[in-house]
Amino acid sequence: MARLYLVRHGKAAYGWGEEKDPGLSELGRIQAASTAQVLEPLGPLPLVTSPLARTRETAAPLAKIWDGTPLIEPRIAEIPSPSDVITDRIEWLRAVMTDRWPNLDKGLQAWRQGVVGTLNSLSEDTVVVSHFIAINVAVGEAIGDDRVVVFKPDNTSVTILETKHKELALIKLGVEDETIVL
């Protein structure tokens, strides 16, 4: 059994509909440093992050404190969009966020299974820095809810799960962002 600390990345410099791979804003860097201080007493633990800039930058202060190097894991990256055209991505994501996984295409269902499988493969307590939808995938799997969005994790909120017999169990939801409108 492993305890997983799922951290949503800090506030990005640009929104999902403005830039494909933004880094953190100044607020995001402050959030990342603050979260590192909160998590510091837990470790050092393995640190896994999505390959996207905002997750790597969120993990950096904790990696520095623990004198470690995060493992980059592409299977916990942001949900893959069918288009690189920014306006198309925004409309697509809005529709997806109000749907259920069984209604979505096989590619997205495979991505979802990749997130779940990756988290279930972690055999020791680990900090995982990822994204809004990927964290929702984990929580939905843990509570048996097939909605794409089951809660709204705020930037740098920490959601705690455990792996039990290759299944995810919810221990504690992270702080929610009340400003997100679906």
WOSUL-V988107 format. One line per field, one symbol per residue. ss: DSSP state (~ for helix, > for strand, _ for the rest). phi: phi as a letter, one per 40 degrees, with the letter a starting at -180 (. if undefined). psi: psi as a letter, one per 40 degrees, with the letter a starting at -180 (. if undefined). A space follows every 50 residues. Layout:
ss = ???
phi = ???
psi = ???
//
This chain:
ss = _>>>>>>>___>___________>_~~~~~~~~~~~~~~~~~___>>>>_ __~~~~~~~~~~~~~~____>>_~~~_________~~~~~~~~~~~~__> ~~~__~~~~~~~~~~~~~~~_____>>>>>_~~~~~~~~~~~~___>___ __>____>>>>>>>__>>>>>>___>______
phi = .bcbbcbcdcdccbcdcbacbccccdcdcccccccccccdccbcbdbbbc ccdccccccdccccccfbbcccbccbccdcccaccdcccccccdccccbb dccccccccccdccccccccccbbdacbbabdccccdccdccbgbcccbb abccdgcbbbbbcbfgbcbcbaccccccccbc
psi = hihhghhhiihidiidedidgiaiidddddddddddddedeeaiiihhii eidddddddddddddefihihhhdeeiihhieiehddddddddddddeai ddeiidddddddddddddddeheihihhhaidddddddddddefheidhe ighiheihhhiihhffihhhdhiihiheehh.
//
